[in-house]
Amino acid sequence: MDARPLYAADHELVDAATETLAARFDPDRHRVASALRAADGTVYTAVNLKSTVDQATVHCEPVTLENALADGHESFDCSVAVRFRDDDAANEAVVISACGVCRELLYDYDPSLDVIVRLDGELRKVALSELLPARA
């Protein structure tokens, strides 16, 4: 896997997701946040929408994607998702991998998208296609 170091803009993307999670965190409703950077540098953030009906729960990555699409963006640069360790806002936010369904959806809209993941304890940027080898 070609894992690349993060640049300042990538750290800012992680910070944007973390700030959104800190502002909207609710252990019963909003436990994960994501940030998506469009090709022009515009950043979109969102939190997950937890429902009492599991099938109605919406992950945050599709929300960031929809907001960007609604604004007219069609090309994207990078995505990241974060949660608080042990679902406690007193703890640090950690980068998590998007679930398989969200990866597939993001790939449908931009197969060249990069994602920020934690590999061997370090934040790295990888091509989304490398996380979906059967799609490449």
N, C-alpha and C positions, 0 to 999 in steps of 0.2 A: 504494500500500500504506500502510495506517495503522500506522506504526511509532511506538510510544510509548516514552518513557524508562522506565528501571527504577526501582523503589522499593527501599527497604532490604530488604524481604522477598524481592525478586527477586535481589538481590545475594547474600543468604543462601542462596538456592537454588543459585546458581552455586557458591558456596563449599562447599555440601554435596556436590555432584557432584565437585568438585575434591578434597575431602578423601577421598572414597571412592576416587577414582582413585589418589591418592597412597598410600593404605593398601594397595590391592590390585593396583597396577600390575605387570604381567608382560608383557614385549613379545611373549611367545609365547602368552599366554592372555587377558590382560585389558588392552586398549589404549584402551577408551572407557568412560566412566561417564555415568550420567544421574541426574537427580533429578526427581521428580514431586511436586508439592504438591497434596494433596487440598483440596476446598473448605473444609474445617474448619481448614486450616493444617498438617495432618500431612504430613511430608515422607518420601518413600521414595526410597532410592538403590539402585543396582545397577551392576555392571560387565557388559560383554559376556562371553560364554562362547565362546571360540574352540575349534574342534574340528579335528582332522586331517581330518575329513570335512566339507568346506565346507557341505554341506546341513544338517549338525547344528549349525553355529554359530548362536548365539542373540544377537541384539542386546540392548542393555541396556534400551531403552525398554519392550519387552514385559514384561521382568522387573519393572521398577518398577510397571507397570500391574497385573500379576498380583498382586504383593504388596499393593497398595492394595485391589484387588478382594477378595482373600482376607480382608482386615481389615474388609470391609463397606462400603468407600467406593464411591460410584457417581457422584459429581460431582468434577471436578478443575479446578484453577485454572491451573496453569502447569507446563511441562516444559522441561528444558534437557539438552543433552549436551555433554561436554567430552572432549578428548584432549590429551596432551602434544605440543607442537610437535616435529615430526620423531620422534615416538614415543620420546622420551628424557625420563625422569623428571627429569633435571637442568634441563630447559627449563620454561617457563611452560605452564600449561594454557590451552587456547583453546577457546572455545565453537564447536561445529560444528552444522550442521543435521542433523536426523534424516533418514535415508534415506526414500525415497518409500513403501516398504512400512510402515515404522514410523509415518510420518505418517498413512497410511490407517488403520492399526490404532488409533492414538490417537483419530482422528476418529470411528471406529466407536463408541467408548465414550463420548466426550464432544465433540460438534462445537463446543462453545463454548470449548474449551481454548485458552489462549494458549501460545506458545512463545517462548523467548529465542533470538535469532539475532544474528549479527554482520552489520551493514549499514554499508558505507562505513567500516569500521574501528571502529564503535561497537556496543556491545551495546544491542539494542532488543527490545521485546516486541511481537509481532504475533499476530493471530488465526490459529490453525492453518488455518482455512478459507481464508485468503488465500494459503496455500501450496498449496492444493488447489482451484484455481478451478473445475475441472470438477465438483467435489462440492458446491459451494455453491449 
